[in-house]
Amino acid sequence: MLSVSIVGASGYTGGETLRLLLSHPQVEVSQVTSESNAGKFVYSVHPNLRKRTDLKFIASADLKKSDLLFLCLPHGMAMTRISEFLVLAERAIDLSADFRLRNGADYPVWYGHEHSNPSYLQQAIYGIPELHREAIRNATLVTGAGCLATAAILGLYPLFKSGIADPSHVYIEGKVGSSAAGNKSSLSSHHPERSGAMRSFQPTGHRHTAEIRQELTFEGETPRIHFSATATDAVRGILSTAHVSLRQSTEERELWKIYRSVYRDEPFIRIVKEKNGIYRYPEPKLLIGSNYCDVGFELDPHENRLVVLSALDNLMKGAAGNGVQAMNVMYRWEEQTGLEFAGLHPI
């Protein structure tokens, strides 16, 4: 059994990671940390885990060695302690933003601070298995990916990989549920303010823009990404809508070939494009609790424009589920292990 510890297990991402690992047949969760909840039972913070575990939170200073660390700390914390953490485990999966960008100069631009440990940026592997599976297998440090970035990247990746997308201008709108903001309360998460809202919270300058640009760069061409983010009153779920110009006039059957050639064997990518019914395009509600990313598209008959729709659960394929999938890749287990839940309908 693989001994796994979760650092920062009291947040939403940490709790979701723990939920998944408790059912994983190859894993034993040995330690979970929370500075503010040390000594408390896990289920006092994550009540869905009652009768699933009797683990108690410990302080991170009391961590003992394990085989693998999941780092679920707030942004900015893992980078200052990564050397310490990699003494405690042979490998780590960091679900924060601290090692997602390859260029340290991008951190002041997108995160407002210098990177305190830039030597690890080239070592860290961007942890979307569909993009970097072979590199993840042998990695010591794997990153998570931004939830909004993951949805946008997985929707657009086949188009940029094939070279059919025009990189000069790509417009993306991401609508996201409240859990993406974490479990710290604020005026924006206060129920009377959030309930019923559909609020643009970052029409420009969203930090996930940098990841999208990085991962959709091919043949030296970095796309110009215009990304906007909107909060909805859903708790979970992301719907990404991207508008892409194509380099040449293309028929829909050619687009099908492109998506199928890239995603045919991917266990967690589903192409959703039906002719009739309310579920003919990706729908975040159907993905709650699952590790799927549903991708669909529609060709504009009047312009050489493709609208790409992608949906996922921000705490699953956008965070913890993607991390567990990356773990499965690292240890050469079946990628679906521990991630078989198909979602609920109706919900």
PyMOL commands that set and color helices and strands:
alter all, ss='L'
color gray80, all
select helices_A, chain A and resi 12-21+42-44+47-49+60-62+78-88+106-111+118-120+129-137+147-162+178-181+187-189+191-194+208-215+252-263+284-287+316-330
alter helices_A, ss='H'
color red, helices_A
select strands_A, chain A and resi 2-7+27-33+57-58+68-71+91-94+141-143+165-176+198-202+225-232+238-246+269-271+293-299+305-312
alter strands_A, ss='S'
color yellow, strands_A
deselect
rebuild
show_as cartoon
